[in-house]
Amino acid sequence: MNNEHLIGPPLEDDGSTPASWVIQERSTGRAIFETFNGDLCRTIKPAYEMIPIRKYLAAVNAKIANQ
């Protein structure tokens, strides 16, 4: 179960607060939208997850590099 609403928005790997987050479908990994509102984690449905922007972009770049 998604408990982001209990702990707050996810941080970057270095512990810093992200500039933004990408809301992504858990089942498909599809990006839905970018948000600058960390409080959104309190209302997000379990079918979605908040990914810090740097982590999301690193994953996208890695996927492109491996094609």
HELIX and SHEET records of a PDB file:
HELIX    1   1 GLU A    4  ILE A    7  1                                   4    
HELIX    2   2 GLY A   38  ARG A   42  5                                   5    
HELIX    3   3 ILE A   53  ALA A   65  1                                  13    
SHEET    1   A 3 ALA A  31  THR A  35  0                                        
SHEET    2   A 3 TRP A  21  GLU A  25 -1                                        
SHEET    3   A 3 TYR A  48  PRO A  52 -1                                        
END                                                                             
